[in-house]
Amino acid sequence: MGEANHVMTKEYALNYCMSKMSRENHLNNEIYIHDLDSYAVGMHNCLSLPIDKLLEKGFNTRQTDVRGANSITTAFQLIAVLFQIQSLQQFGGVSATHIDWSLVPYIRLSFLKHYFEGLKYIVGDTQGAETYKELVPDGANARDISIIDKTFYSNEKAYEYALDMTVKDTKQGAEGMYHNLNTLQSRSGNQLPFSSINYGTCTSTEGRIVIKALLEASIEGVGKLHKTSIFPCGIFQLGEGINRKPGDPNYDLYQLALKSTAKRLYPNYANIDWSGNAGYDKNDPKTYFSTMGCRTANGWDINGFGQRKDGRGNICPVTIILPTLAMEADRDVEKFMELLDKKIHEARDMLKERFEWICSQDPSAAKFMYENGTMEGYIPEEGIRSALKHGTLAIGQIALAETLQLLVGCNHTTEKGMELAKRIEALFKQRCAEFKNEDRLNYGVYYTPAENLCHTALEKFRKKYGVIKDVSDKEFFTNSMHVPVWEKIDPFQKINIESQLTGYSSAGCITYVELDSDMSKNISALETIVNYAMDKDIPYFAINVPSDTCLDCGYQGEIYNECPICKSKNVERLRRVTGYLTGDYKTAFNLGKQQEAEMRVKHNKYLGRVNGLIDGTL
Ligand SMILES: [Zn+2]
């Protein structure tokens, strides 16, 4: 039933909602239109929620209105609710861009409440109300008074009690949010809402309490077997002078993050010093580089929001299937570049068509979103375009590696391949910048996740052009501009190569390396690799480590044929697919991704084997 419905809605979109040019590009395996089944209803892709505003002011739902949060526990609950409801208004993910900062006021409210309890019940100071007046003078807001304000020190016992209770509440709140986000359902029960939380840069005591609680919840896992949580995708934001080096105020939390990554694959790492996020405001964490777990990100908004991420999202993406163009250009580089230019222009027109289609919807189609301003900038008199225009129109790509193979006989692990790779990416970037100015819409280069497309595009390609060695002799196309998973290179080389291309992208990209279980337990080795990626200006970085769980005894680690403890073969094998984790990959992945996961080399195995490339001379 669900499946038949998908086929029909896709057909309907292709036949009635778009131009012949768009339809043909999609059907010819040249430019893929993502999430076709959400096209006709006019849904957009994803959103970074303006959490600060929603927690403070509350929001309306279909059934009722929800008051703003007044404690850390309710704040955590409301975030899960917001993620859930927003995910029903769209077809992709939801994120919080700086959740540690967002929760500071609620730590303070909880603390204050506990402090007065402490005064009343421990110290026996029944004049608590009078003290409250002293602490929160008329006109001041309790949300603004730091928990390390020296007025609180006057009563040591009450202070200690309040601090302990607040830390405890935060821990419970974080665990509750993890639990909720792993059990909520969306889209008629088909899947969990794709949720991501960015954090790590808030250095206030309150912010640090939040970060610690989030990381501890991540390390703890969920359920009886303490399984790794699939959601939320944690993204630790790294910044110079904040948490990168010993002596930085949040360096200890970076260490804790690495510990979590070693065990849980999360958090991933976002680089707030990334050159591509230039123009951000150091004093405004809403402008810090943040991302959706999958990799989708918001660049500079030409319509007035600048680098602000909150209340914006990816509106819709298309993906150019590069190997098809290489074949249609008779594998000739110059002909290819010409055809690519034409297709990038067509991709823009396809995005514009869909954008207009989405803009033609009535705001009541996504009432929660427009009523509460979760997508920001909405001016009723101007229609929903007023909000949608701040979002991103993403021009994606797939299989750069295979395309280079077709055009020059090698991929970008070689100098010759890299030279052409840069020429291709520069064209994408230049055109997106031009379109952005001409249309006043945020076009951006997108290194597409292509979870299913990696397999379906390959099948179509092979049907038309046959089996070509190192191009269509597998069940998948290589993700975006990634180095193919089978290339035997070490983590530093992988970073060197991909970091030369990440700067061309503004709508999102990810780089990851694969490590085996011995390496992954070595926190200082992990730190060296993450730091190397940051220093190489990688915006979004993740580490893949084996994370298998024996479903009978709960043993976790790398499990080969059977559990080393109880010999069970009932094993869940967690793998990363786009940026997010997916439950057991043998059941959750398509054939192409299954094969891709099995072909992934462990990059640390090649450490020291190839010299000369580690210094970045490639
Ligand atoms: Zn076992």
Residues whose N, C-alpha, C, O or C-beta is under 5 A from the ligand:
A	BS01	ZN	C550 D552 C553 G554 Y555 C563 I565 C566 K567 S568
